[in-house]
Every structure is written in structure tokens, then in C-alpha cells.
């Protein structure tokens, strides 16, 4: 099936001066993106702190060069955020543009076909860590700002820029930045370059995302690993205890079995299910494409509902005993597991984490010691109001650009900025990204389609005047 990211015909709405400027300057803009991708800005690993600072400085200087003002770093004890602004549009709406310059670790390195921080172009795709998440889409946004300023001398809306440096490590100090810089960052809406199309053959816009909380727990049964012959049968096996605990977290129908886990959840409605059905999703084909067998979804729940609207409890990793080649007759004295829960609308991360911790305590046998550690504060789920003027502006822009209206879809993952900006500044978030969910995001061989690069720049350039028109209509 040919979709919006494979078409070769000219785009319907791509005839503005800014779009023409982007086409004329494409190779220079692409080269600058390659330079940004070469910086290993891995926020979760302290060893890469110099690269994080270099990436922030790269973006800070670029923001000033393209005509934005008051460029500076916003700090709250972690990796800094980059801020800049252009506020010359008077009474027009103010748009906070968001992206993040940090990336996931590239491991496992041996599975990459080219080095993750040496960008490579193959088959009209740009391969590098961060290509789709989020440096490619972020650069489309910045290129469009530059294009409009270069061709028009002004933007039709007021713009504030926020480029975060900790999105991939839980946005640890973003709340502090939002609180300390509330007046600086306040705007009519936040538009995020993070997010993605659901698939390359479907023009889509993201309207909700799941929240998240994370925990790690350890069980111990002795002071040290023991000989399985001398002590086996007399001392509990920590690995076995952990497996028993993990098995209690879901029931036979694959539903989360933790008491209080679903408290506060806004359950999917029949209207939600009708909207999901209208997308025309091929569940069997989706599962076959990733080599997964059907039947893992909670009984009576569709795949899209399970991924976009319902909460999950996942085991992300287990460690215990001996896992090297051959046999080692050891009785593990300790075992640990990592858990993340994706949350639905209405759930509170702290309450869900407390429910999971309580469940583990209640089910741990008396001959094992349990320790539970929560990882950060988590993030709430987010849903954008269906009639938000910025959402309508994005949809109108896509209709003009592509000749068709996008489908509204959910995001199974978590975008901390959406819930945090709502909580701290009362602002809604609209996502605009021409990355696609099939782009190996967070995995080896992450890529960004060059077609996405071209269309993303054009989309952002056309969005600014569309937002000015849409907000003017809604205010009159």
C-alpha cells in the first residue's frame, strides 16, 4: 500500500515561499542534521555528559543564528534545556515548540549495520541513533522556523523554543525547570516534535499518550549463593521465589491482578472502540510483521485498545544466579526484576506504584526478604481535547499539504512533557512528527526517512500561518 511517506507526486500545499526556500537549502540543512546526529548525547549515562553539553551548545548557537532571540540554557541540576524565543507577532497566539536532544543508548552495538553515531544514508533512509527520536523531527521544526524568518522576515505567531536534555532518562529535572521558568515558558499551547505516525501508509496525528511508573524489586533468601546439592531443599531459591511473585501479577486471562491497580482509570468507552475500529487495523498482519503470535492480549480486548488506552504491567528484565555457558550447580541467594507500568487516563503513577509494591509484600513468603525501589515519580497519561484549536490547525495544515485529513491515533508510549506541562503550566500538547513508529526507535538501526525529512520541514513551515488563522477564527 502506498502511503503519505512513499508518494513521489508534489505535495498539494507545498507552494509557499518558505517551502521553496527549504527545498533550495535542503543539502545544507541535511548536513547540519548529520552534524547533530554525530554527537552521542546519551542523557542516562554520565560518561556522555561532555557530549550532552556539546549538543546543547550546538543547538543554542543555531537558535541564535536563525533569528531567535534570548537564547540561553535553562538548568535545574541535570542536563540543561535550550531556550530561545521570537515574540514579534503581537496579539497572535504564542506557541511553545518542544523537542529533546538526548537519545537512548545504542546497545547492542553488534546489531547495528553502521556505527550509531556515524550517520549513514541507505535506500533513502538516514540511519543513526536519534534519527527519528528526536533529532530528525526536531531539526525539521527548526528548519521551518529558519525558512519562514528568512523568507518573510517575521513569524505569524509568537514562538518560544524548549529543547529538553533528559526526555530519554525520565525528564528528571524538567519539573524544576517548568517551575523556575514558568513565566518564561507560558504559552497558548505546546507543540511537540516528539511522537510519530502510526504507520507509513496512514496520515495520522497523535492525540493521547500513556503514562508510566517504574519499580525494581529484589528478593533474598541467604547471605550468598549456595551449593545446590548441600543446601538445595533446605533453603529457598531466590530465583524461584521471584518467578512465583512475577506469576501473581497477572491472572489466567492476562489481566493485571494487582488490587487497586486500576483505581481512577477512565475505562475505554464504546465510542473509543468505534474510533479504533475506523482506523482499519490489521491485527494479524501487525503481529506477523514483528514475529509475535496472537493470543497474548487480555481476553476480550483488541490490540489497539490494549496498546493505546489500557494500562499494562511489564517485566522488563530479570537477573539471578548463573547465566553463562554450561552448568553451575548454584542456589541463587538473590534475584531482582525491573517493572514498568504504562498508565491510562486517570491513573496516578504514585498510587499504581504503591499498589504494585503492596501486592509484592503481601505475596512474598516469610522465608524471603523483599526490597522494592521506585524509579522516579513517573508520569500521568495525557489526552488532548478533541476541539483544541492547535489540533484543528495541524489537521487543516495536513489536509492542505497532503490532500487528505489525518486520522487521530494514540501513543502507547509515554511523553513526560505532555502531562508535566499540563500539571505545571496548565497547557495542552499537540504532537507533530513525521517520524514513523516502524523506524526502529530505541533499537539498533534506527532510521528517519528522507521523505519524512522533506515533508516534516514543509509541514512545520505551513503550520505557523495555519495556527495564526485557526486561533483567530476561534477567538472571534
matplotlib code that plots the C-alpha trace (Angstrom):
import matplotlib.pyplot as plt

x = [0.0, 1.4, 1.1, 1.9, 5.6, 6.1, 4.4, 6.5, 3.9, 4.3, 2.6, -0.7, 0.1, 3.8, 3.9, 4.8, 8.0, 9.2, 8.8, 10.6, 13.4, 13.6, 14.0, 16.7, 18.6, 18.0, 21.5, 22.9, 20.0, 20.6, 24.3, 23.6, 21.3, 24.1, 26.4, 23.9, 23.4, 27.2, 27.0, 26.4, 24.0, 23.1, 21.5, 21.2, 25.0, 27.2, 30.1, 28.4, 28.0, 30.5, 28.6, 25.4, 26.9, 28.2, 24.8, 23.2, 25.8, 25.2, 21.5, 21.9, 24.2, 21.9, 18.8, 20.6, 21.9, 18.4, 16.9, 15.6, 16.3, 17.3, 18.9, 20.1, 20.3, 17.7, 19.1, 17.7, 20.5, 20.6, 21.2, 20.2, 17.3, 17.8, 15.5, 15.0, 12.1, 10.7, 7.9, 7.2, 3.7, 1.8, -1.6, -1.2, -1.0, 2.2, 3.4, 5.9, 7.9, 9.3, 11.8, 14.6, 18.2, 19.1, 19.0, 18.8, 22.0, 22.8, 23.3, 23.6, 26.3, 26.9, 23.4, 24.0, 24.8, 26.7, 28.0, 25.2, 26.8, 28.2, 25.1, 24.6, 22.2, 21.0, 17.9, 16.6, 16.8, 19.1, 20.4, 21.7, 20.8, 18.3, 17.5, 13.7, 13.7, 14.0, 16.8, 15.4, 11.9, 13.4, 15.5, 12.5, 10.9, 14.0, 14.5, 10.9, 11.4, 14.5, 12.7, 9.8, 12.1, 14.4, 11.5, 9.0, 11.2, 8.8, 6.7, 2.9, 2.8, 4.9, 7.3, 9.1, 11.6, 12.2, 14.7, 15.0, 18.0, 16.6, 13.5, 15.2, 16.1, 12.7, 12.7, 14.3, 14.7, 12.1, 9.6, 12.2, 12.7, 9.0, 8.5, 11.5, 10.8, 7.0, 6.6, 9.2, 7.7, 4.0, 2.2, -1.2, -0.1, 2.9, 3.5, 5.9, 8.2, 8.3, 5.8, 5.3, 3.0, 1.3, 2.4, 3.8, 0.6, -1.6, -1.5, -2.1, -1.9, -1.3, -4.0, -3.2, -0.3, 0.0, 1.7, 4.3, 5.7, 8.7, 9.9, 12.7, 12.4, 14.8, 14.3, 17.0, 17.0, 20.5, 23.7, 25.4, 24.9, 24.9, 25.8, 22.6, 23.5, 24.5, 21.7, 19.0, 15.7, 16.5, 17.0, 14.6, 15.8, 15.6, 15.1, 12.2, 10.6, 10.9, 9.3, 6.4, 6.0, 6.0, 3.4, 1.0, 0.9, -1.5, -4.4, -5.2, -6.9, -3.7, -5.4, -3.3, -4.2, -2.9, -5.5, -6.0, -4.0, -6.9, -8.1, -9.0, -8.8, -11.1, -12.0, -12.3, -15.8, -17.8, -17.1, -13.4, -13.7, -15.7, -13.0, -10.3, -12.2, -12.4, -8.7, -8.8, -6.0, -4.8, -4.0, -2.8, -0.5, 0.8, 1.8, 3.2, 5.4, 7.2, 7.2, 4.7, 1.9, -1.7, -3.4, -1.3, -3.8, -6.1, -9.2, -11.9, -9.6, -8.4, -4.7, -5.1, -7.2, -4.5, -1.7, -3.2, -5.9, -5.4, -2.7, 0.0, 2.4, 5.5, 8.6, 11.5, 14.3, 15.2, 18.6, 19.7, 22.1, 24.3, 23.6, 26.9, 27.6, 27.3, 26.1, 26.8, 25.1, 24.3, 21.3, 20.8, 20.5, 19.2, 17.0, 15.8, 13.3, 12.5, 8.9, 7.3, 3.6, 2.1, -0.8, -4.2, -6.1, -7.0, -4.4, -1.8, 1.7, 2.5, -0.8, -0.1, 3.5, 2.2, -0.4, 2.3, 4.6, 1.8, 1.0, 4.6, 4.8, 1.6, 2.7, 6.3, 6.8, 8.1, 11.4, 12.4, 13.4, 11.9, 13.2, 11.2, 12.7, 10.6, 12.3, 11.5, 8.0, 6.6, 4.3, 0.5, -1.3, -2.4, -5.4, -5.8, -9.2, -10.9, -11.7, -8.4, -7.6, -4.0, -5.1, -7.6, -4.7, -2.5, -5.3, -6.0, -2.3, -2.1, -5.2, -3.7, -0.3, -1.4, -4.9, -6.3, -7.2, -5.2, -6.6, -6.4, -4.4, -2.9, 0.6, 1.4, 4.5, 5.0, 5.8, 6.5, 6.3, 2.6, 1.4, 4.0, 3.3, -0.4, 0.2, 2.7, 1.6, -2.0, -1.0, -2.1, 0.2, -0.2, 2.3, 3.6, 6.3, 6.9, 8.9, 7.1, 6.6, 8.4, 11.7, 13.4, 13.1, 15.2, 16.5, 19.6, 19.5, 17.1, 16.3, 14.5, 13.1, 14.4, 10.9, 9.9, 12.7, 11.3, 7.6, 8.3, 10.0, 7.2, 4.6, 6.1, 6.5, 2.9, 1.7, 2.7, 0.3, -2.4, -2.2, -2.5, -5.6, -7.2, -6.7, -8.0, -11.2, -11.7, -11.2, -13.7]
y = [0.0, 3.4, 5.9, 9.6, 8.8, 6.9, 9.2, 10.9, 13.4, 17.0, 17.8, 19.7, 22.6, 22.8, 26.0, 28.6, 30.7, 29.1, 25.6, 26.7, 28.0, 24.7, 22.8, 25.2, 24.8, 21.1, 19.8, 22.4, 21.6, 17.9, 18.3, 20.2, 17.4, 14.9, 17.0, 16.9, 13.2, 12.6, 13.9, 10.9, 12.9, 10.0, 11.5, 8.4, 7.7, 10.2, 9.2, 11.2, 14.4, 16.3, 15.2, 16.4, 19.8, 19.9, 19.1, 21.8, 24.4, 23.3, 24.0, 27.1, 28.7, 27.5, 29.1, 32.5, 32.2, 31.5, 34.6, 33.6, 35.8, 35.5, 32.1, 30.5, 27.4, 26.5, 24.5, 22.7, 20.4, 18.0, 18.2, 21.7, 22.6, 25.0, 28.0, 30.8, 33.0, 35.2, 37.3, 39.8, 38.7, 40.9, 39.6, 36.4, 33.2, 32.1, 28.6, 26.7, 24.4, 21.3, 18.7, 16.8, 16.4, 13.5, 9.9, 6.3, 4.3, 2.5, -1.0, -3.7, -2.3, -5.5, -5.4, -2.0, -2.2, 1.1, 2.9, 4.5, 7.9, 7.9, 8.8, 6.7, 7.2, 3.9, 3.4, 6.9, 6.4, 8.2, 5.7, 6.9, 6.8, 9.7, 10.0, 9.6, 10.1, 13.0, 14.8, 14.4, 15.7, 18.4, 19.6, 19.8, 22.1, 24.4, 24.4, 25.6, 28.4, 29.5, 29.2, 31.4, 34.1, 34.0, 34.5, 36.6, 38.4, 37.5, 34.6, 34.8, 33.5, 34.2, 31.3, 30.0, 27.1, 24.4, 21.6, 19.2, 17.2, 14.5, 13.0, 9.7, 9.5, 10.3, 14.1, 14.1, 17.9, 19.1, 19.8, 22.1, 23.9, 24.4, 25.7, 28.1, 29.4, 29.3, 32.9, 32.4, 29.2, 30.0, 29.9, 29.1, 25.6, 23.3, 21.7, 18.7, 17.4, 14.2, 11.4, 9.5, 8.4, 5.2, 3.6, 4.9, 4.3, 6.2, 10.0, 10.4, 12.8, 11.8, 12.8, 10.8, 9.0, 6.6, 7.5, 5.4, 4.4, 2.1, -0.1, -2.6, -5.3, -7.8, -11.0, -12.6, -15.9, -16.1, -14.1, -15.6, -18.1, -21.6, -25.1, -26.6, -30.1, -29.2, -26.6, -27.4, -28.4, -26.7, -23.1, -21.2, -20.5, -16.7, -17.1, -19.4, -17.1, -14.2, -16.2, -17.1, -13.4, -12.4, -15.0, -13.5, -10.1, -11.3, -13.7, -16.5, -14.1, -12.0, -9.2, -7.3, -9.0, -6.3, -4.9, -1.2, -1.2, 0.2, 2.8, 6.1, 4.7, 6.2, 2.9, 2.9, 3.7, 2.2, 5.4, 4.9, 1.4, 2.6, 5.2, 2.5, 0.2, 3.0, 3.0, -0.3, -2.0, -5.4, -7.1, -10.4, -8.6, -6.3, -9.3, -11.3, -8.3, -8.4, -12.2, -12.4, -14.9, -13.9, -14.6, -12.5, -9.7, -9.7, -11.7, -9.6, -6.6, -5.5, -4.9, -1.1, -0.7, -2.6, -0.5, 2.9, 3.1, 0.4, 0.2, -2.5, -4.1, -5.4, -7.2, -5.5, -7.7, -10.4, -11.2, -14.1, -16.9, -18.2, -17.5, -18.3, -21.3, -24.8, -25.7, -24.3, -26.0, -22.9, -22.0, -18.2, -16.2, -13.1, -12.3, -9.0, -7.8, -4.5, -3.4, -0.6, 0.1, 2.1, 4.0, 5.0, 8.3, 9.0, 6.8, 8.3, 7.0, 7.0, 5.2, 2.5, 2.0, 1.7, -0.9, -3.0, -2.7, -3.7, -6.7, -7.9, -7.5, -9.5, -12.3, -12.7, -15.8, -15.3, -17.1, -14.5, -10.8, -8.3, -4.8, -2.6, 0.6, 3.1, 4.7, 8.4, 10.0, 8.6, 10.5, 10.7, 9.7, 12.6, 13.2, 16.2, 17.9, 16.9, 20.5, 22.1, 24.9, 23.8, 20.3, 21.7, 23.8, 20.7, 18.8, 21.7, 22.0, 18.3, 18.5, 21.3, 19.6, 16.1, 16.5, 14.3, 14.7, 12.7, 10.0, 10.7, 7.9, 7.2, 6.7, 3.6, 5.1, 7.9, 11.6, 13.1, 16.7, 16.3, 15.6, 17.7, 20.9, 20.4, 19.9, 22.8, 25.4, 24.3, 23.9, 21.3, 19.5, 18.8, 16.4, 16.9, 14.5, 12.9, 10.0, 6.7, 4.0, 1.4, 3.4, 1.1, 3.8, 2.8, -0.2, -0.9, 0.6, 3.5, 5.5, 8.5, 8.5, 11.3, 11.7, 12.3, 15.0, 16.8, 16.5, 17.4, 20.6, 21.6, 20.7, 22.9, 25.8, 25.7, 25.1, 28.5, 30.6, 27.9, 28.3, 32.0, 31.6, 28.9, 30.8, 34.0, 32.2, 30.6, 33.9, 35.8]
z = [0.0, -0.9, 1.9, 2.5, 3.1, -0.2, -2.7, -5.3, -6.6, -5.4, -2.2, -2.7, -0.3, -0.8, -2.8, -0.2, -0.3, 2.9, 1.4, -1.7, 0.5, 2.3, -1.0, -2.1, 1.2, 1.7, 1.4, 3.9, 6.4, 6.0, 6.6, 9.8, 11.0, 10.3, 12.5, 15.3, 15.0, 15.3, 18.9, 21.3, 23.6, 25.8, 28.9, 31.1, 31.1, 33.0, 30.7, 27.9, 29.9, 27.6, 24.5, 26.1, 26.7, 23.2, 21.8, 23.9, 22.8, 19.1, 19.4, 21.4, 18.8, 15.9, 17.5, 17.6, 14.1, 12.6, 14.1, 17.5, 20.5, 24.2, 23.5, 26.8, 28.8, 31.5, 34.3, 37.4, 38.4, 35.5, 31.8, 30.6, 28.3, 25.4, 25.3, 22.7, 21.5, 18.8, 20.2, 17.4, 16.4, 18.8, 19.7, 17.7, 19.8, 21.5, 20.6, 22.8, 20.4, 22.1, 21.2, 23.0, 22.0, 24.2, 22.8, 24.0, 24.5, 21.2, 22.7, 21.4, 19.2, 17.3, 15.8, 14.0, 10.3, 10.6, 13.7, 15.5, 15.7, 12.2, 10.2, 7.0, 4.2, 2.6, 0.4, 1.1, 4.8, 7.3, 9.9, 13.2, 16.9, 17.4, 13.7, 14.4, 18.2, 18.2, 16.3, 12.8, 13.7, 15.9, 13.1, 10.7, 13.2, 13.5, 9.7, 9.2, 11.7, 9.8, 6.5, 7.5, 9.1, 6.0, 3.5, 5.5, 7.9, 10.7, 12.1, 12.0, 15.6, 18.7, 19.3, 22.3, 22.0, 24.6, 23.7, 26.7, 27.5, 29.7, 28.0, 27.5, 31.2, 32.7, 32.5, 35.9, 36.3, 33.9, 36.6, 38.3, 35.0, 34.5, 38.0, 37.9, 34.4, 34.4, 33.2, 30.5, 29.1, 29.4, 26.0, 24.5, 23.6, 23.4, 20.0, 20.3, 17.5, 19.5, 18.6, 15.4, 12.6, 13.5, 10.2, 6.8, 4.9, 7.2, 7.7, 11.4, 14.4, 18.0, 20.5, 23.6, 25.3, 28.2, 31.5, 33.3, 36.6, 37.2, 40.0, 40.8, 43.4, 44.9, 46.9, 49.1, 50.8, 52.2, 52.6, 49.4, 46.6, 47.9, 46.6, 45.3, 46.5, 50.0, 50.6, 48.0, 49.5, 52.8, 51.7, 49.3, 45.8, 45.3, 41.5, 42.1, 44.6, 42.2, 39.4, 41.8, 42.6, 39.0, 38.2, 40.7, 38.8, 36.1, 36.1, 33.8, 31.4, 31.2, 33.2, 35.8, 39.1, 41.5, 43.9, 43.4, 40.1, 38.0, 40.6, 38.9, 35.3, 32.7, 31.0, 27.2, 26.0, 23.2, 21.3, 21.8, 20.3, 17.4, 16.6, 16.9, 14.5, 11.9, 11.6, 9.8, 11.7, 10.6, 14.0, 12.4, 10.0, 12.7, 14.9, 12.0, 11.0, 14.4, 14.6, 17.5, 17.9, 18.6, 21.9, 24.3, 24.7, 27.7, 26.8, 25.1, 24.4, 20.9, 20.2, 19.6, 22.8, 24.7, 23.3, 23.4, 26.1, 28.7, 31.4, 31.4, 33.9, 32.2, 33.4, 31.7, 33.0, 35.5, 37.0, 39.2, 39.6, 36.8, 33.1, 31.4, 29.2, 30.6, 34.1, 37.5, 40.4, 42.4, 44.5, 43.9, 47.1, 45.4, 42.4, 41.0, 38.4, 36.8, 36.2, 34.2, 34.1, 31.2, 32.6, 31.3, 31.7, 35.3, 37.0, 39.4, 39.0, 42.7, 43.5, 41.0, 42.2, 45.8, 44.7, 43.0, 46.0, 48.4, 46.2, 46.2, 50.0, 50.5, 48.2, 49.3, 51.5, 55.1, 54.3, 51.7, 52.2, 49.8, 48.9, 46.5, 44.9, 42.9, 40.0, 39.9, 40.1, 36.9, 34.5, 34.1, 30.9, 28.7, 26.3, 24.1, 23.9, 20.7, 19.7, 20.6, 18.1, 17.7, 16.9, 14.3, 12.9, 12.5, 10.8, 8.4, 7.6, 6.7, 4.6, 2.6, 2.4, 1.6, 0.2, 3.0, 6.6, 9.2, 11.4, 15.2, 16.9, 20.3, 21.5, 23.5, 24.9, 27.4, 26.6, 30.0, 28.7, 27.9, 31.5, 33.1, 31.1, 31.9, 35.6, 36.0, 33.4, 32.5, 28.8, 26.3, 24.0, 20.2, 18.6, 15.1, 14.0, 10.6, 12.2, 11.9, 14.6, 12.4, 12.4, 15.0, 17.6, 20.7, 18.8, 16.6, 13.1, 14.0, 10.9, 9.5, 6.0, 3.8, 2.6, 6.2, 6.4, 3.4, 4.4, 8.0, 7.1, 4.7, 7.3, 10.0, 7.6, 6.6, 10.2, 11.6, 9.3, 9.8, 13.6, 13.3, 11.2, 13.3, 16.6, 15.1, 14.0, 17.4, 19.2, 17.1]

ax = plt.figure().add_subplot(projection="3d")
ax.plot(x, y, z, "-o")
ax.set_aspect("equal")
plt.show()
